[in-house]
Amino acid sequence: SPAMFMSVKYLTCEVIECNDTLLRKTGYKRSEVIGKHIFTLFHSDCLENANKDVQLFNATGEIKNSKLTLLTKLGGKVPVLINSTAIRDDQGNILHSLTVFQDIEE
């Protein structure tokens, strides 16, 4: 996929899956991403907005067109547009996110 994809566990904010596009754009290996807290992948200049997005996701189960910045392994920035939706169990409880990051630098 040309878009970056990630899935994040609801209660712990740990990355549980990502695609190769995200790894190529950020320079990380899969083992450096899986199990990490999502905030470790965001640049420090957007952590306040990222925290607001997490609160919104917790309240509504989605994030629409949020602009944040991913942090590359070498300290660079990848500006992205984020869209996220909740994956729920049969009782409606959020299990994890399905999140797409669109590189808006290109």
C-alpha positions as CSV (number, residue, x, y, z in Angstrom):
1,S,0.0,0.0,0.0
2,P,1.3,3.5,-0.7
3,A,-0.3,4.7,2.6
4,M,1.3,3.9,6.0
5,F,-0.7,1.7,8.2
6,M,-0.6,0.9,11.9
7,S,-2.8,-0.8,14.5
8,V,-2.5,0.3,18.2
9,K,-3.7,-1.7,21.2
10,Y,-6.4,0.4,22.9
11,L,-5.5,0.2,26.6
12,T,-1.8,0.4,26.4
13,C,-1.2,2.4,23.2
14,E,1.3,-0.2,22.0
15,V,1.8,-0.7,18.3
16,I,0.6,-4.2,17.4
17,E,1.0,-4.1,13.6
18,C,2.4,-1.8,10.9
19,N,3.1,-2.1,7.2
20,D,6.3,-2.0,5.2
21,T,5.4,1.5,3.9
22,L,5.5,2.9,7.4
23,L,8.9,1.2,8.0
24,R,10.4,2.5,4.8
25,K,9.2,6.1,5.4
26,T,10.5,6.2,9.0
27,G,13.6,4.0,8.7
28,Y,12.7,1.7,11.6
29,K,12.7,-2.1,11.6
30,R,9.5,-3.9,12.5
31,S,11.1,-5.1,15.7
32,E,11.7,-1.4,16.7
33,V,8.1,-0.5,16.2
34,I,6.0,-3.4,17.4
35,G,5.3,-3.2,21.1
36,K,6.4,0.4,21.4
37,H,4.1,3.1,22.8
38,I,2.7,5.1,19.9
39,F,4.0,8.4,21.2
40,T,7.6,7.2,20.7
41,L,6.9,7.4,17.0
42,F,5.7,11.0,17.0
43,H,8.0,14.0,16.8
44,S,8.1,16.0,20.1
45,D,6.6,19.1,18.4
46,C,3.2,17.3,18.0
47,L,2.8,15.4,21.2
48,E,0.2,17.7,22.7
49,N,-1.9,17.3,19.6
50,A,-1.3,13.5,19.6
51,N,-2.5,13.4,23.2
52,K,-5.7,15.3,22.2
53,D,-6.2,12.8,19.4
54,V,-5.9,9.8,21.8
55,Q,-8.5,11.4,24.0
56,L,-10.8,12.0,21.0
57,F,-10.3,8.4,19.9
58,N,-11.1,7.1,23.4
59,A,-14.3,9.2,23.4
60,T,-15.5,8.6,19.9
61,G,-13.6,5.6,18.4
62,E,-12.2,7.7,15.6
63,I,-9.8,10.3,14.4
64,K,-10.4,12.2,11.2
65,N,-7.8,14.2,9.2
66,S,-5.5,15.0,12.1
67,K,-2.2,16.5,11.1
68,L,0.8,15.2,13.1
69,T,4.4,14.5,12.5
70,L,6.1,11.1,12.6
71,L,9.6,10.9,13.9
72,T,12.1,9.0,11.7
73,K,14.8,6.7,13.2
74,L,17.4,9.4,12.2
75,G,15.5,12.2,13.9
76,G,13.8,13.5,10.8
77,K,10.1,14.5,10.3
78,V,7.4,13.0,8.2
79,P,4.2,15.2,8.2
80,V,1.1,13.0,8.0
81,L,-2.6,13.2,7.9
82,I,-4.1,10.6,10.3
83,N,-7.4,8.8,10.0
84,S,-8.2,6.1,12.6
85,T,-11.2,4.0,13.5
86,A,-11.8,1.6,16.3
87,I,-12.0,-2.2,16.0
88,R,-14.5,-3.4,18.6
89,D,-15.5,-6.7,20.2
90,D,-19.0,-8.1,20.1
91,Q,-19.9,-6.0,23.2
92,G,-18.8,-2.7,21.5
93,N,-15.6,-2.4,23.6
94,I,-12.6,-0.9,21.7
95,L,-9.8,-3.5,21.1
96,H,-7.4,-1.6,18.9
97,S,-7.2,1.0,16.2
98,L,-7.0,0.7,12.5
99,T,-5.0,3.8,11.5
100,V,-3.8,5.1,8.1
101,F,-1.1,7.8,7.8
102,Q,-0.9,9.8,4.6
103,D,2.4,11.5,3.9
104,I,1.4,15.1,3.2
105,E,5.0,16.3,2.5
106,E,5.0,14.9,-1.0
